[in-house]
Amino acid sequence: MSDSPITIRAATPADIDDVVAVHRDAFNDKFLAAFGRAKFQIGVDLMAETWRRQGTAGLQGMWVAIIDNQIVATIALRARITMRQLPPVPVEWLFIKALGVTRAMYALTALSIIDHPIANNELYISDVAVRRNYQRRGVARALLQHAVSEARRLNLSSLCLLVSASNTPAITLYTQAGYRIDTTQFSFLAWLMMRRWQWLLLRAKPQ
Protein backbone atom coordinates (compact mmCIF):
# COMPACT_ATOMS: atom_id res chain seq x y z
CA MET A 1 0.00 0.00 0.00
CA SER A 2 1.44 3.39 -1.01
CA ASP A 3 2.16 6.32 1.28
CA SER A 4 0.02 8.68 -0.78
CA PRO A 5 -1.02 11.99 0.79
CA ILE A 6 -4.38 12.42 2.50
CA THR A 7 -6.81 14.90 0.96
CA ILE A 8 -9.79 16.12 2.98
CA ARG A 9 -12.80 17.83 1.42
CA ALA A 10 -16.51 18.32 1.98
CA ALA A 11 -18.71 15.42 0.92
CA THR A 12 -21.02 15.82 -2.09
CA PRO A 13 -24.07 13.82 -3.24
CA ALA A 14 -21.79 12.00 -5.70
CA ASP A 15 -19.92 10.57 -2.68
CA ILE A 16 -22.94 8.96 -1.01
CA ASP A 17 -22.29 5.36 -2.04
CA ASP A 18 -18.64 5.63 -0.99
CA VAL A 19 -19.54 7.27 2.35
CA VAL A 20 -22.05 4.52 3.11
CA ALA A 21 -19.45 1.89 2.16
CA VAL A 22 -17.00 3.41 4.65
CA HIS A 23 -19.65 3.47 7.38
CA ARG A 24 -20.68 -0.11 6.61
CA ASP A 25 -17.07 -1.16 7.09
CA ALA A 26 -16.30 0.94 10.18
CA PHE A 27 -19.69 0.76 11.94
CA ASN A 28 -20.50 -2.86 11.19
CA ASP A 29 -21.59 -3.59 14.76
CA LYS A 30 -23.93 -0.58 14.85
CA PHE A 31 -25.51 -1.55 11.51
CA LEU A 32 -25.93 -5.14 12.70
CA ALA A 33 -27.65 -3.90 15.86
CA ALA A 34 -29.98 -1.70 13.82
CA PHE A 35 -30.87 -4.02 10.95
CA GLY A 36 -29.88 -7.55 11.95
CA ARG A 37 -28.05 -9.95 9.64
CA ALA A 38 -31.10 -10.79 7.54
CA LYS A 39 -31.85 -7.15 6.69
CA PHE A 40 -28.30 -5.82 6.81
CA GLN A 41 -27.91 -4.98 3.11
CA ILE A 42 -31.43 -3.56 2.96
CA GLY A 43 -30.49 -1.26 5.83
CA VAL A 44 -27.30 -0.15 4.10
CA ASP A 45 -29.28 0.65 0.96
CA LEU A 46 -31.78 2.62 3.06
CA MET A 47 -29.00 4.77 4.49
CA ALA A 48 -27.83 5.62 0.97
CA GLU A 49 -31.37 6.31 -0.27
CA THR A 50 -32.10 8.61 2.66
CA TRP A 51 -29.00 10.67 1.93
CA ARG A 52 -29.79 10.78 -1.78
CA ARG A 53 -33.26 12.16 -1.07
CA GLN A 54 -31.92 14.72 1.38
CA GLY A 55 -29.34 15.90 -1.15
CA THR A 56 -26.66 18.40 -0.20
CA ALA A 57 -28.45 19.39 3.02
CA GLY A 58 -28.26 15.82 4.31
CA LEU A 59 -24.48 15.85 3.94
CA GLN A 60 -23.96 19.16 5.74
CA GLY A 61 -20.89 18.93 7.92
CA MET A 62 -19.74 15.62 6.40
CA TRP A 63 -16.10 15.54 5.27
CA VAL A 64 -14.27 12.77 3.47
CA ALA A 65 -10.62 11.73 3.44
CA ILE A 66 -9.22 10.59 0.12
CA ILE A 67 -6.14 8.46 -0.58
CA ASP A 68 -5.21 7.29 -4.08
CA ASN A 69 -8.47 8.78 -5.43
CA GLN A 70 -10.53 6.65 -3.03
CA ILE A 71 -12.75 7.83 -0.17
CA VAL A 72 -11.31 5.95 2.80
CA ALA A 73 -12.70 7.83 5.81
CA THR A 74 -15.30 10.30 7.02
CA ILE A 75 -15.90 12.77 9.82
CA ALA A 76 -19.06 14.78 10.55
CA LEU A 77 -18.66 18.24 12.09
CA ARG A 78 -21.80 19.91 13.39
CA ALA A 79 -22.17 23.40 14.81
CA ARG A 80 -25.25 25.42 15.67
CA ILE A 81 -24.19 28.29 13.40
CA THR A 82 -23.83 26.05 10.32
CA MET A 83 -26.81 23.70 10.71
CA ARG A 84 -29.49 24.03 8.05
CA GLN A 85 -33.03 22.71 7.91
CA LEU A 86 -33.24 19.27 6.30
CA PRO A 87 -35.75 18.78 3.49
CA PRO A 88 -38.99 16.99 4.51
CA VAL A 89 -37.91 13.49 3.46
CA PRO A 90 -40.23 10.77 4.84
CA VAL A 91 -37.38 8.79 6.40
CA GLU A 92 -39.65 6.80 8.72
CA TRP A 93 -41.86 5.76 5.80
CA LEU A 94 -38.85 4.64 3.75
CA PHE A 95 -37.71 2.44 6.63
CA ILE A 96 -41.21 1.08 7.34
CA LYS A 97 -41.75 0.21 3.68
CA ALA A 98 -38.47 -1.71 3.51
CA LEU A 99 -38.32 -3.25 6.99
CA GLY A 100 -41.83 -3.31 8.42
CA VAL A 101 -43.05 -1.17 11.31
CA THR A 102 -41.38 -2.96 14.23
CA ARG A 103 -37.94 -3.40 12.63
CA ALA A 104 -38.03 0.13 11.21
CA MET A 105 -38.69 1.71 14.60
CA TYR A 106 -36.01 -0.47 16.17
CA ALA A 107 -33.48 0.48 13.48
CA LEU A 108 -34.19 4.21 13.69
CA THR A 109 -33.81 4.09 17.46
CA ALA A 110 -30.51 2.19 17.26
CA LEU A 111 -29.08 4.60 14.70
CA SER A 112 -29.90 7.71 16.74
CA ILE A 113 -29.70 6.41 20.29
CA ILE A 114 -26.54 8.31 21.22
CA ASP A 115 -26.57 12.01 20.40
CA HIS A 116 -25.60 15.31 21.93
CA PRO A 117 -27.45 18.66 22.12
CA ILE A 118 -24.98 21.06 20.52
CA ALA A 119 -24.19 24.24 22.42
CA ASN A 120 -23.62 27.58 20.70
CA ASN A 121 -19.86 27.59 21.25
CA GLU A 122 -18.92 24.02 20.32
CA LEU A 123 -18.20 21.81 17.34
CA TYR A 124 -19.66 18.32 17.74
CA ILE A 125 -17.78 15.48 16.05
CA SER A 126 -19.40 12.22 14.92
CA ASP A 127 -19.05 9.56 12.22
CA VAL A 128 -15.27 9.28 12.56
CA ALA A 129 -14.90 6.23 10.32
CA VAL A 130 -11.83 4.78 8.60
CA ARG A 131 -11.88 1.74 6.36
CA ARG A 132 -10.07 -1.15 8.02
CA ASN A 133 -7.31 -1.46 5.43
CA TYR A 134 -6.48 2.26 5.81
CA GLN A 135 -6.30 2.35 9.59
CA ARG A 136 -3.04 3.12 11.42
CA ARG A 137 -1.96 5.47 8.63
CA GLY A 138 -2.75 8.74 10.36
CA VAL A 139 -6.09 9.24 8.61
CA ALA A 140 -8.15 9.68 11.78
CA ARG A 141 -5.56 12.08 13.20
CA ALA A 142 -5.70 14.13 10.00
CA LEU A 143 -9.49 14.31 10.26
CA LEU A 144 -9.30 15.40 13.90
CA GLN A 145 -6.80 18.10 12.98
CA HIS A 146 -9.20 19.26 10.27
CA ALA A 147 -11.90 19.50 12.95
CA VAL A 148 -9.62 21.81 14.93
CA SER A 149 -9.16 24.00 11.84
CA GLU A 150 -12.92 24.18 11.34
CA ALA A 151 -13.50 25.10 14.99
CA ARG A 152 -10.98 27.91 14.65
CA ARG A 153 -12.53 29.09 11.38
CA LEU A 154 -15.96 29.22 13.00
CA ASN A 155 -14.55 30.86 16.15
CA LEU A 156 -15.84 28.08 18.41
CA SER A 157 -14.30 27.55 21.83
CA SER A 158 -14.45 23.75 22.12
CA LEU A 159 -14.76 20.46 20.27
CA CYS A 160 -16.59 17.46 21.70
CA LEU A 161 -17.58 13.91 20.82
CA LEU A 162 -19.20 10.84 22.34
CA VAL A 163 -17.44 7.49 22.48
CA SER A 164 -18.26 4.17 24.09
CA ALA A 165 -16.26 3.61 27.27
CA SER A 166 -15.41 0.14 25.94
CA ASN A 167 -13.84 1.49 22.73
CA THR A 168 -10.28 1.61 24.04
CA PRO A 169 -8.51 2.25 20.69
CA ALA A 170 -10.74 5.26 19.96
CA ILE A 171 -10.30 6.66 23.46
CA THR A 172 -6.52 6.33 23.10
CA LEU A 173 -6.65 8.17 19.76
CA TYR A 174 -8.74 11.00 21.16
CA THR A 175 -6.67 11.30 24.33
CA GLN A 176 -3.49 11.59 22.29
CA ALA A 177 -5.22 14.33 20.26
CA GLY A 178 -5.85 16.32 23.44
CA TYR A 179 -9.39 15.26 24.38
CA ARG A 180 -10.33 14.78 28.02
CA ILE A 181 -13.43 13.31 29.72
CA ASP A 182 -16.07 15.96 30.30
CA THR A 183 -18.99 13.81 31.48
CA THR A 184 -20.01 10.16 31.66
CA GLN A 185 -23.39 9.01 30.38
CA PHE A 186 -25.29 5.75 30.71
CA SER A 187 -27.85 4.37 28.26
CA PHE A 188 -30.01 1.35 29.00
CA LEU A 189 -31.26 1.29 25.39
CA ALA A 190 -27.71 1.30 24.05
CA TRP A 191 -26.93 -1.61 26.34
CA LEU A 192 -29.97 -3.54 25.10
CA MET A 193 -29.17 -2.92 21.43
CA MET A 194 -25.37 -2.82 21.34
CA ARG A 195 -24.26 -4.01 24.79
CA ARG A 196 -22.67 -0.61 25.37
CA TRP A 197 -23.80 0.86 28.66
CA GLN A 198 -21.30 3.62 29.43
CA TRP A 199 -20.48 6.56 27.12
CA LEU A 200 -17.92 9.31 27.53
CA LEU A 201 -18.32 12.88 26.36
CA LEU A 202 -14.82 14.00 25.48
CA ARG A 203 -13.86 17.63 24.98
CA ALA A 204 -10.86 19.55 23.66
CA LYS A 205 -9.87 23.14 22.94
CA PRO A 206 -9.10 24.16 19.32
CA GLN A 207 -5.46 24.95 20.04
N, C-alpha and C positions, 0 to 999 in steps of 0.2 A: 504494500500500500504506500502511495507516494506521500511526501510531506508538503502537499500543496497548501497554499494559503487559505485562510478562512475568510469568506465574504459574508457580511451580514446585511440584510436589507428587509424592508417591509414586505409582508406577504401580500399576494394579489390573488384574485379569483382563479387565475391560471395555475396557482400552486396548490389548490385544494386537495387534489388526489395525493400529491406528495406529502402534504402536511398530515393528512389522515394516515398515510402509510407509516410516517415517523411515529405518530401517536399510537398506532396499533402495535408497533414494535416495542416502544418504550413503556406504554401503559397497558400492557397485555393483561395484567392482573385486574386492573380497574375495568377494562372492557369485559373480561370474563365475569366479573361480579355483576355488571350491569345487564349483560345479554345472555350469559350462559353459553356453553359450548355449542349447543344446537342452533342458536340464533346469532352466533358470534359474527359471521360475515354479513348477515342482514343488518346487524347493529352498526358495523363499520360503514356499510353503504348508507345507512341513515345519517350518520355523522356527516358524511360528504354531501349528501343531498340537502341537509339543513343549511350547511354553509353556502352551497351553491344558490339556494333560494334567498339567503340573506344578502348575498353579494358582498361588495366591499365593506359595508357596515358591519357584517358579521366577523370580518377579519381585523377589525380595528384593534390596534395594539399588538397584533401578531407579527413577529419577526422570524425570519428563517436564516439559518446558517448554511452556506453552500461551500462544498469542497469538490473539486473536479467536476464542476457543472451539475452537481447533484445536491438536492436539499437533504441534509443529513441531521438537522436539529431545528428545534423551535423554542421560542420563549414568548410569552404573552405579558405585556406591560400595560397595566390599566391605571389611569389617574382620573380623578373627578373632572379635571379641566379639559380632558380630551375625549371623554365618553360621549358617544352620540346615540340617539334613539335608534333601536333596531327596527327594521321593517316588520309589519305584522304578519310574520310567517307562522302558519298553524303547526308549530313543532309537535305539540301533543297529538294532533290528529295524524300527522305523518307516522309517529311512533305507534299509535293505536292501530292504524291501518296495517302496518307491517308486523306488529308483534302481538296484537290483542291488548285489551284494556289492562289486565293485571300485569303482564310482563312490561308493557309500556310505562306504566306508572312506577314500577319497580326500577326500570332502567333509568328513567329521568331522575328519580330520587338518588340513585347510586352515582350518577354523573355529576350531580350538583350538591352532594351532601356536605362537602367541606368548602366553605367560601368565607369571605371576609368583607365586612362593610368598609369601604375605602374612605379614609379621612381626606380632608381637603389638602393636606400637606404631604401626602405620601404616594409613592409609586408601588402598586401591588404586583408582584411577580407570580405567574403561574405557568403551567404547561412547559416547564423546562424539560425537554425531551431530546435525547440523542440516540440515534440508531446504534444498536449494540456494536456493530463492527467499526464504529467511529468513536467509541468511547475511549477515554484515557489518551486523548490527543489534544486536550486543551480547548475543546469546543465549548463545553459548558462554562468554563472560565471566561472565554471570549464573550459569550452571551451575557454573563453576569456583569462584565465590564461595560458592555453596551448599555445595560440597564442603568449603571451609574451615570454614563454619559447622558442618557435620556432624562434622568432625574435632575441632573445639573441644568440641562437645556430648559426644562420646565420649571426650574427654580423650586423644586420640592425638597423638603428637609429630611426625608427618610425613605428607605426602601424596606419592604417587608414581604414575607412569604410564609406559607404554611407547609409543614412537612410532617410526615408520620414519625413519631418518636422511635419507631422500629427501623427506619430507613437510615441505617448508620452511614453508608457511603455518601448519601446526599447531605447528611448533617455535617460530615467531615468536610465536604466540598464547600458548603456555605460558611462553616466556621473559619476555614482557611481564607475565605473571601471577605472576612470581617463581620459576619453576621453573629448576633448573640440572641439568646432566648429572651423574648419579651414577656410572653405569657404561655401557659399550658392549657390546652383545651381537651375535653373528653367528649366522645360521641358514641352513644349506644348504638345508633343506626349504623355508623361506620364499622363498629365491631361486628354487628350482625351480618353486614354485607361483605366486608373485606377483612374482618378479623384485625382491624386496626382501631384501637380504643383511644390511644393518647396521641395528641397532635401538638406540635410546637409552632408558635408564631415567632419567627425569627426577624430581627430588624437590624439594619445597618444605616450608616450615614453615607451620603454620596461624596466621599472624600477622595 
